[in-house]
């Protein structure tokens, strides 16, 4: 797969921003420090994210970046596409010329994988990623749907501990 650090860093930075942006704009320097991503690299990524209207910038003291739309409306695929990341498992980049300028026998396999990969990333929202991370840290709420997805949970001695204490 050709998902490089550009796409990974963009998703990580957007997730950081989403988790901390409830209190107002978040400075890129703070994201850089927390996530150990170069500030100049973040500036490049956020320029692209801003042009694709995924983030808004706020100038001046206390300025920084905010997510431009509800988290439920920001798919991981949107973020990756905004930073010009290509999701392509084919050897030829989709040009169908990887075998002596002809289509290789496995082209359809890799093209289908590209579609499935993109569909999956389009189905995952920033809201879902943030909720999962909050649950891991013990600060999220657990819904009935979460309980079904998480499956059976280990029980303590009494067997009556709440699932929110386990997650």
Secondary structure, 3 states (H helix, E strand, C coil): CCCCHHHHHHHHHHHHHHHHHHHCCECHHHHHHHHCCCHHHHHHHHHHHHHCCCEEEECCCCCEEEECCCHHHCEHHHHHHHCCCCCCCCCCCCCCCCECCECCCCHHHHHHHHHHHHHHHHHCEHHHHHHHHHHHCCCCCCCHHHHHHHCCCCCCCCCCCCHHHHC
